[in-house]
Every structure is written in structure tokens, then in C-alpha cells.
């Protein structure tokens, strides 16, 4: 059913904007560009006939239990989980080759240095995706992949408990124009990158799936070299049940695939 939530949109500016990440060398210290809190209409896709598909919308919700019982910072689960994600992407999207290159555990907890991302964004511009492909594969293999069809696809899973607060919401690409996107720099202590921030529009159609469990995942497109639009997304400020006080935890895995 439709409801409302709050997200933080980016704002068009005459000057280049940036996030400073781990500013001053302090893990978790984040200095943000200007953001504007905006109320949005939000449609829950659980049990809805308003289905979406990866082919059309770049987003797909899938039931996919994992053999991993504990995602922690020791990394001894990654080999098993990477294999699961590789099989999933092959089966669900027809990927011929998969490289899993990053996992980010997030907790909506003051003690966490990786909290949910509460700005409406997508992870790569075209330039950023092409550079990242070289970083991951090397220049020769990246050139080979670039002659065919490849894509960056993120996979998001709740950890430990169903998501009761700050669920991950998505903007349907068909409701976004090119003018809505803003190039935002990412300034780390040792490197620079950039993302695409999204400016507010009344035309944006927001969707999510309520109360996602650790047995459920969502796949979403970040960059596709054959034109499937990138998906704007953000944690949204919404509480499903005020009587539940579990900490919102999630794992976001980043992959690059070749079709």
C-alpha cells in the first residue's frame, strides 16, 4: 500500500559538491554536501500487483537464503557467500562471469562507523564505472569486457533481523530525467572518486519491500554499458512497527558481471 517517508535529496549548485569520508583520518567521520529532507510517496511492493522487474526497472526482489549464519568482520564467510552470489546472478540474470569485489556491513547504530547511506544516489557515473572496471580487472581484461555487455550490480541483504526501520528505497528509473542527476565527489584520506546524487522531483516514483528478512535480497543496477538506467536509492526514514526496537543491520555486496 502507498505511504510516505522522508529521504535526503541532493541540491543543484553552481559549484562542485563533495562528501568527505573518514575526514581527518577518523573512521566514520563524514562531512556531507547540502542535502534537503523531503517527504516522498512510497509504495510497498510486498503483496502488491504493482510488480517491477530487473529488465525494466533495474531492481529485483528475490528470496535467497544463505548458508552463512554470521556476517562479521572476520571475512571467513566471504568465500561461501561470493559463490552464492555468483550462482544467483547466473541463474537470475544470466550472468556469464561474476566478480564480487566489495562487501559493506552497515548498522544504524551510533557506535557503527558504517551507517545506512541516507542520501539519494547511485554509486557510479559512466566515467567512474569505466575507471572502476580497470581498477578491478586490470586494463587488458577491462578492455576485453568493454567490447561486450557488462554491468555493476549491487546486492543488499538484511542481517540478523527483519528490517523494521530505515528500509532501502528505490526510484523507478522511468520517473527520473538526466537533469535530476548531479555529479558528487567522494574525498577519502587516500583517494578520490565520485557518485551520482539525485535532486528532488515530484515525478519520482519510490518503491520498497516492507519487513525484508535475512532470507531476502534485492538486486539493483548501478551501471550498465548497454544502457539499462542506473537506479537511485537511499535508506528512507520510516519505522514499520514502533514497538520493535531491533537495530537495522544490512550487508551490501558490489559485483561486476559480464553477460
ROTOR-952922 format. One record per residue (C-alpha): residue number from 1; residue in three letters; x, y, z. Coordinates in pm, 1 decimal, padded with zeros to 6 digits. Layout:
BEGIN
+------+------+----------+----------+----------+
! resi ! resn !        u !        v !        w !
+------+------+----------+----------+----------+
!  NUM !  ALA !        X !        Y !        Z !
...
+------+------+----------+----------+----------+
***
This chain:
BEGIN
+------+------+----------+----------+----------+
! resi ! resn !        u !        v !        w !
+------+------+----------+----------+----------+
!    1 !  UNK !  00000.0 !  00000.0 !  00000.0 !
!    2 !  UNK !  00119.3 !  00356.2 ! -00059.6 !
!    3 !  UNK !  00251.8 !  00555.8 !  00232.1 !
!    4 !  UNK !  00505.7 !  00830.5 !  00292.1 !
!    5 !  UNK !  00862.2 !  00852.2 !  00416.7 !
!    6 !  UNK !  01147.9 !  01102.5 !  00434.4 !
!    7 !  UNK !  01463.1 !  01097.7 !  00220.7 !
!    8 !  UNK !  01755.4 !  01337.5 !  00180.7 !
!    9 !  UNK !  01786.8 !  01464.4 ! -00174.4 !
!   10 !  UNK !  02088.5 !  01640.6 ! -00320.6 !
!   11 !  UNK !  02062.6 !  02002.8 ! -00434.3 !
!   12 !  UNK !  02177.6 !  02160.5 ! -00759.1 !
!   13 !  UNK !  02462.5 !  02406.6 ! -00700.1 !
!   14 !  UNK !  02680.4 !  02635.2 ! -00909.4 !
!   15 !  UNK !  02992.7 !  02476.8 ! -00755.8 !
!   16 !  UNK !  03113.4 !  02116.0 ! -00739.3 !
!   17 !  UNK !  02995.5 !  01932.7 ! -00427.9 !
!   18 !  UNK !  03161.0 !  01654.4 ! -00227.9 !
!   19 !  UNK !  03139.6 !  01406.8 !  00057.7 !
!   20 !  UNK !  03449.3 !  01390.2 !  00277.6 !
!   21 !  UNK !  03468.6 !  01031.3 !  00402.6 !
!   22 !  UNK !  03671.1 !  00936.1 !  00712.2 !
!   23 !  UNK !  03754.0 !  01306.6 !  00726.5 !
!   24 !  UNK !  04069.1 !  01388.0 !  00917.3 !
!   25 !  UNK !  04161.3 !  01019.8 !  00913.3 !
!   26 !  UNK !  03882.1 !  00935.8 !  01158.1 !
!   27 !  UNK !  03685.1 !  00623.6 !  01056.2 !
!   28 !  UNK !  03317.9 !  00704.4 !  01015.9 !
!   29 !  UNK !  03367.2 !  01082.7 !  01020.0 !
!   30 !  UNK !  03151.0 !  01204.6 !  00730.8 !
!   31 !  UNK !  03118.7 !  01561.8 !  00605.7 !
!   32 !  UNK !  02825.3 !  01591.3 !  00363.9 !
!   33 !  UNK !  02730.3 !  01838.1 !  00093.1 !
!   34 !  UNK !  02395.6 !  02015.7 !  00118.1 !
!   35 !  UNK !  02101.8 !  01777.3 !  00144.5 !
!   36 !  UNK !  01732.1 !  01856.3 !  00176.2 !
!   37 !  UNK !  01493.8 !  01636.0 !  00374.1 !
!   38 !  UNK !  01189.6 !  01567.2 !  00157.5 !
!   39 !  UNK !  00867.9 !  01375.4 !  00214.9 !
!   40 !  UNK !  00804.3 !  01120.9 ! -00060.3 !
!   41 !  UNK !  00519.2 !  00887.5 ! -00153.7 !
!   42 !  UNK !  00645.5 !  00532.4 ! -00102.9 !
!   43 !  UNK !  00482.1 !  00218.9 ! -00245.3 !
!   44 !  UNK !  00530.4 ! -00112.9 ! -00067.1 !
!   45 !  UNK !  00573.1 ! -00391.2 ! -00322.6 !
!   46 !  UNK !  00517.0 ! -00676.6 ! -00077.8 !
!   47 !  UNK !  00197.7 ! -00847.0 ! -00184.5 !
!   48 !  UNK !  00138.2 ! -00579.1 ! -00447.3 !
!   49 !  UNK !  00026.2 ! -00640.3 ! -00802.6 !
!   50 !  UNK !  00246.1 ! -00343.8 ! -00898.7 !
!   51 !  UNK !  00537.3 ! -00571.6 ! -00987.4 !
!   52 !  UNK !  00875.8 ! -00449.6 ! -01104.1 !
!   53 !  UNK !  01143.6 ! -00632.3 ! -01297.9 !
!   54 !  UNK !  01518.1 ! -00603.8 ! -01337.1 !
!   55 !  UNK !  01485.2 ! -00583.7 ! -01716.1 !
!   56 !  UNK !  01255.0 ! -00279.4 ! -01696.3 !
!   57 !  UNK !  01334.2 ! -00113.4 ! -01363.8 !
!   58 !  UNK !  01684.4 ! -00236.0 ! -01275.7 !
!   59 !  UNK !  01552.9 ! -00373.0 ! -00943.0 !
!   60 !  UNK !  01453.0 ! -00725.3 ! -00841.1 !
!   61 !  UNK !  01347.0 ! -00861.5 ! -00500.2 !
!   62 !  UNK !  01439.9 ! -01228.7 ! -00455.2 !
!   63 !  UNK !  01407.2 ! -01489.4 ! -00180.3 !
!   64 !  UNK !  01758.5 ! -01630.3 ! -00146.1 !
!   65 !  UNK !  01856.0 ! -01788.3 !  00189.8 !
!   66 !  UNK !  02228.0 ! -01805.8 !  00260.4 !
!   67 !  UNK !  02433.4 ! -02084.3 !  00416.4 !
!   68 !  UNK !  02624.9 ! -01812.0 !  00603.0 !
!   69 !  UNK !  02492.2 ! -01787.4 !  00958.1 !
!   70 !  UNK !  02700.5 ! -01492.5 !  01076.2 !
!   71 !  UNK !  02824.0 ! -01198.3 !  00872.3 !
!   72 !  UNK !  03100.8 ! -01034.3 !  01071.1 !
!   73 !  UNK !  03430.4 ! -00854.4 !  01017.9 !
!   74 !  UNK !  03645.9 ! -01169.2 !  01017.6 !
!   75 !  UNK !  03577.1 ! -01228.6 !  00647.6 !
!   76 !  UNK !  03583.2 ! -01608.4 !  00676.5 !
!   77 !  UNK !  03229.6 ! -01616.8 !  00531.3 !
!   78 !  UNK !  03315.7 ! -01436.8 !  00210.4 !
!   79 !  UNK !  03424.3 ! -01737.3 !  00002.0 !
!   80 !  UNK !  03094.0 ! -01915.7 !  00063.2 !
!   81 !  UNK !  02887.3 ! -01601.9 !  00014.5 !
!   82 !  UNK !  03069.2 ! -01493.2 ! -00301.8 !
!   83 !  UNK !  02995.7 ! -01835.6 ! -00452.3 !
!   84 !  UNK !  02627.6 ! -01798.5 ! -00360.3 !
!   85 !  UNK !  02609.0 ! -01455.5 ! -00522.3 !
!   86 !  UNK !  02783.6 ! -01581.5 ! -00836.3 !
!   87 !  UNK !  02530.3 ! -01862.1 ! -00873.7 !
!   88 !  UNK !  02241.2 ! -01625.5 ! -00802.4 !
!   89 !  UNK !  02345.8 ! -01374.1 ! -01067.9 !
!   90 !  UNK !  02399.3 ! -01651.1 ! -01321.4 !
!   91 !  UNK !  02058.0 ! -01802.4 ! -01252.5 !
!   92 !  UNK !  01854.6 ! -01486.1 ! -01206.5 !
!   93 !  UNK !  02014.7 ! -01252.4 ! -01461.1 !
!   94 !  UNK !  02204.2 ! -01484.3 ! -01692.7 !
!   95 !  UNK !  02548.8 ! -01352.7 ! -01596.5 !
!   96 !  UNK !  02831.0 ! -01548.3 ! -01761.9 !
!   97 !  UNK !  03111.3 ! -01413.9 ! -01540.0 !
!   98 !  UNK !  03085.3 ! -01254.3 ! -01196.3 !
!   99 !  UNK !  03343.9 ! -01068.8 ! -00987.2 !
!  100 !  UNK !  03239.6 ! -00986.2 ! -00630.2 !
!  101 !  UNK !  03470.4 ! -00706.1 ! -00522.7 !
!  102 !  UNK !  03332.8 ! -00546.9 ! -00206.4 !
!  103 !  UNK !  03109.9 ! -00608.4 !  00096.7 !
!  104 !  UNK !  02989.4 ! -00334.8 !  00332.5 !
!  105 !  UNK !  02825.8 ! -00422.4 !  00663.6 !
!  106 !  UNK !  02607.9 ! -00137.6 !  00789.9 !
!  107 !  UNK !  02436.0 ! -00082.8 !  01124.0 !
!  108 !  UNK !  02200.9 !  00201.4 !  01217.5 !
!  109 !  UNK !  02381.0 !  00242.9 !  01546.8 !
!  110 !  UNK !  02575.9 !  00543.1 !  01684.3 !
!  111 !  UNK !  02867.7 !  00307.6 !  01755.2 !
!  112 !  UNK !  02892.0 !  00194.5 !  01391.1 !
!  113 !  UNK !  03139.1 !  00359.6 !  01154.3 !
!  114 !  UNK !  02932.4 !  00238.9 !  00856.5 !
!  115 !  UNK !  02576.3 !  00358.0 !  00893.9 !
!  116 !  UNK !  02298.6 !  00335.1 !  00630.9 !
!  117 !  UNK !  02350.2 !  00578.2 !  00342.3 !
!  118 !  UNK !  02078.7 !  00841.4 !  00380.4 !
!  119 !  UNK !  02131.1 !  01037.0 !  00060.0 !
!  120 !  UNK !  01956.3 !  00963.5 ! -00268.8 !
!  121 !  UNK !  02228.9 !  00847.6 ! -00505.4 !
!  122 !  UNK !  02372.8 !  00588.7 ! -00739.6 !
!  123 !  UNK !  02727.2 !  00463.9 ! -00699.2 !
!  124 !  UNK !  02890.4 !  00541.7 ! -01035.4 !
!  125 !  UNK !  02891.4 !  00785.3 ! -01322.3 !
!  126 !  UNK !  02991.9 !  00644.3 ! -01661.6 !
!  127 !  UNK !  03348.4 !  00767.5 ! -01609.2 !
!  128 !  UNK !  03356.1 !  00625.1 ! -01258.0 !
!  129 !  UNK !  03229.5 !  00284.5 ! -01371.7 !
!  130 !  UNK !  03484.1 !  00261.4 ! -01651.4 !
!  131 !  UNK !  03766.3 !  00353.1 ! -01412.4 !
!  132 !  UNK !  03643.5 !  00107.0 ! -01150.8 !
!  133 !  UNK !  03635.7 ! -00171.4 ! -01409.6 !
!  134 !  UNK !  04005.9 ! -00111.7 ! -01479.2 !
!  135 !  UNK !  04082.1 ! -00099.0 ! -01105.6 !
!  136 !  UNK !  03914.5 ! -00438.2 ! -01054.3 !
!  137 !  UNK !  04016.0 ! -00628.5 ! -01367.2 !
!  138 !  UNK !  04326.6 ! -00452.8 ! -01494.3 !
!  139 !  UNK !  04345.0 ! -00259.6 ! -01820.2 !
!  140 !  UNK !  04370.7 ! -00558.6 ! -02056.6 !
!  141 !  UNK !  04077.4 ! -00756.4 ! -01915.3 !
!  142 !  UNK !  03871.4 ! -00439.9 ! -01874.6 !
!  143 !  UNK !  03924.0 ! -00360.6 ! -02242.9 !
!  144 !  UNK !  03807.9 ! -00712.5 ! -02331.3 !
!  145 !  UNK !  03493.6 ! -00683.3 ! -02116.1 !
!  146 !  UNK !  03419.1 ! -00340.8 ! -02267.3 !
!  147 !  UNK !  03375.4 ! -00494.3 ! -02612.9 !
!  148 !  UNK !  03067.7 ! -00677.8 ! -02485.1 !
!  149 !  UNK !  02792.3 ! -00629.6 ! -02228.6 !
!  150 !  UNK !  02886.7 ! -00574.5 ! -01862.9 !
!  151 !  UNK !  02719.6 ! -00419.5 ! -01561.1 !
!  152 !  UNK !  02780.2 ! -00322.7 ! -01198.7 !
!  153 !  UNK !  02508.3 ! -00477.2 ! -00982.0 !
!  154 !  UNK !  02466.1 ! -00435.1 ! -00607.0 !
!  155 !  UNK !  02307.2 ! -00695.5 ! -00380.5 !
!  156 !  UNK !  02152.6 ! -00589.0 ! -00048.5 !
!  157 !  UNK !  02052.2 ! -00823.7 !  00233.1 !
!  158 !  UNK !  01918.6 ! -00765.9 !  00586.8 !
!  159 !  UNK !  02140.4 ! -00911.9 !  00859.1 !
!  160 !  UNK !  02023.1 ! -01079.6 !  01183.7 !
!  161 !  UNK !  01670.6 ! -00929.4 !  01196.0 !
!  162 !  UNK !  01393.2 ! -00825.8 !  00957.3 !
!  163 !  UNK !  01422.4 ! -00461.0 !  00859.1 !
!  164 !  UNK !  01191.3 ! -00255.2 !  01079.8 !
!  165 !  UNK !  01342.9 !  00089.7 !  01027.6 !
!  166 !  UNK !  01533.9 !  00273.6 !  00754.1 !
!  167 !  UNK !  01448.2 !  00026.9 !  00473.7 !
!  168 !  UNK !  01619.3 !  00064.9 !  00137.7 !
!  169 !  UNK !  01402.3 !  00250.4 ! -00113.5 !
!  170 !  UNK !  01441.5 !  00281.9 ! -00490.5 !
!  171 !  UNK !  01338.4 !  00538.4 ! -00752.0 !
!  172 !  UNK !  01194.6 !  00387.1 ! -01067.5 !
!  173 !  UNK !  01428.6 !  00495.3 ! -01350.0 !
!  174 !  UNK !  01134.5 !  00573.2 ! -01579.4 !
!  175 !  UNK !  01042.2 !  00859.6 ! -01344.0 !
!  176 !  UNK !  01393.0 !  01015.7 ! -01348.2 !
!  177 !  UNK !  01533.5 !  01260.3 ! -01605.0 !
!  178 !  UNK !  01900.8 !  01319.3 ! -01685.3 !
!  179 !  UNK !  01870.4 !  01669.2 ! -01536.3 !
!  180 !  UNK !  01787.0 !  01518.3 ! -01195.5 !
!  181 !  UNK !  02138.6 !  01373.4 ! -01158.6 !
!  182 !  UNK !  02429.7 !  01564.1 ! -01001.2 !
!  183 !  UNK !  02795.4 !  01457.1 ! -01003.8 !
!  184 !  UNK !  02922.0 !  01445.4 ! -00643.1 !
!  185 !  UNK !  03287.8 !  01396.1 ! -00546.5 !
!  186 !  UNK !  03393.3 !  01142.7 ! -00282.1 !
!  187 !  UNK !  03705.3 !  01255.5 ! -00097.1 !
!  188 !  UNK !  03881.6 !  00983.2 !  00102.1 !
!  189 !  UNK !  04203.5 !  01033.1 !  00300.9 !
!  190 !  UNK !  04399.9 !  00848.9 !  00028.7 !
!  191 !  UNK !  04195.6 !  00880.1 ! -00292.4 !
!  192 !  UNK !  03910.8 !  01048.6 ! -00479.2 !
!  193 !  UNK !  03605.2 !  00911.1 ! -00651.7 !
!  194 !  UNK !  03256.2 !  01028.4 ! -00730.2 !
!  195 !  UNK !  02892.4 !  00921.6 ! -00725.2 !
!  196 !  UNK !  02573.7 !  01048.0 ! -00885.0 !
!  197 !  UNK !  02342.5 !  01232.2 ! -00643.9 !
!  198 !  UNK !  01974.7 !  01277.2 ! -00723.1 !
!  199 !  UNK !  01785.2 !  01606.7 ! -00691.6 !
!  200 !  UNK !  01420.5 !  01609.4 ! -00585.7 !
!  201 !  UNK !  01134.4 !  01583.1 ! -00832.1 !
!  202 !  UNK !  00760.8 !  01538.9 ! -00777.6 !
!  203 !  UNK !  00769.3 !  01291.1 ! -01067.8 !
!  204 !  UNK !  00986.5 !  01037.7 ! -00881.2 !
!  205 !  UNK !  00818.6 !  00703.6 ! -00809.2 !
!  206 !  UNK !  00957.2 !  00544.3 ! -00493.6 !
!  207 !  UNK !  00921.0 !  00172.6 ! -00413.7 !
!  208 !  UNK !  01045.9 ! -00065.7 ! -00145.2 !
!  209 !  UNK !  00960.7 ! -00401.9 !  00009.0 !
!  210 !  UNK !  00848.5 ! -00392.5 !  00369.9 !
!  211 !  UNK !  00995.9 ! -00602.7 !  00650.4 !
!  212 !  UNK !  01264.0 ! -00767.5 !  00438.9 !
!  213 !  UNK !  01416.1 ! -01067.2 !  00618.5 !
!  214 !  UNK !  01771.2 ! -01209.0 !  00613.2 !
!  215 !  UNK !  01643.4 ! -01471.8 !  00366.2 !
!  216 !  UNK !  01554.8 ! -01197.7 !  00115.3 !
!  217 !  UNK !  01775.3 ! -00984.0 ! -00106.4 !
!  218 !  UNK !  01733.2 ! -00707.6 ! -00358.7 !
!  219 !  UNK !  01943.9 ! -00679.2 ! -00674.3 !
!  220 !  UNK !  01975.4 ! -00334.0 ! -00827.7 !
!  221 !  UNK !  02157.3 ! -00191.2 ! -01127.3 !
!  222 !  UNK !  02432.2 !  00062.8 ! -01069.9 !
!  223 !  UNK !  02578.9 !  00090.1 ! -01420.4 !
!  224 !  UNK !  02515.3 ! -00097.8 ! -01743.6 !
!  225 !  UNK !  02729.7 ! -00030.4 ! -02050.9 !
!  226 !  UNK !  02438.2 ! -00111.5 ! -02280.5 !
!  227 !  UNK !  02203.9 !  00144.9 ! -02134.8 !
!  228 !  UNK !  01990.8 ! -00006.9 ! -01856.7 !
!  229 !  UNK !  01943.1 !  00300.2 ! -01633.4 !
!  230 !  UNK !  02118.8 !  00332.0 ! -01302.2 !
!  231 !  UNK !  01885.4 !  00311.0 ! -01001.5 !
!  232 !  UNK !  01867.5 !  00593.7 ! -00749.7 !
!  233 !  UNK !  01836.6 !  00458.4 ! -00397.3 !
!  234 !  UNK !  01860.5 !  00551.5 ! -00030.8 !
!  235 !  UNK !  01774.6 !  00435.4 !  00316.7 !
!  236 !  UNK !  01439.1 !  00600.6 !  00388.0 !
!  237 !  UNK !  01330.0 !  00734.2 !  00725.7 !
!  238 !  UNK !  01040.5 !  00505.5 !  00808.1 !
!  239 !  UNK !  00953.9 !  00283.4 !  01105.3 !
!  240 !  UNK !  00732.2 ! -00014.9 !  01032.6 !
!  241 !  UNK !  00637.3 ! -00103.6 !  01391.9 !
!  242 !  UNK !  00723.0 !  00143.0 !  01674.4 !
!  243 !  UNK !  00701.3 ! -00139.4 !  01931.0 !
!  244 !  UNK !  01002.9 ! -00315.8 !  01776.6 !
!  245 !  UNK !  01347.7 ! -00184.7 !  01868.5 !
!  246 !  UNK !  01590.1 ! -00406.5 !  01676.7 !
!  247 !  UNK !  01896.5 ! -00242.1 !  01521.5 !
!  248 !  UNK !  01877.4 ! -00215.2 !  01144.1 !
!  249 !  UNK !  02171.8 ! -00412.1 !  01000.3 !
!  250 !  UNK !  02246.0 ! -00490.5 !  00637.1 !
!  251 !  UNK !  02510.3 ! -00621.9 !  00402.1 !
!  252 !  UNK !  02562.1 ! -00457.9 !  00064.0 !
!  253 !  UNK !  02773.4 ! -00653.0 ! -00184.5 !
!  254 !  UNK !  02912.0 ! -00499.6 ! -00502.5 !
!  255 !  UNK !  02966.1 ! -00701.3 ! -00817.4 !
!  256 !  UNK !  03060.6 ! -00653.6 ! -01179.8 !
!  257 !  UNK !  02918.8 ! -00906.3 ! -01422.8 !
!  258 !  UNK !  02963.0 ! -00995.0 ! -01787.6 !
!  259 !  UNK !  02672.8 ! -01120.4 ! -01996.6 !
+------+------+----------+----------+----------+
***
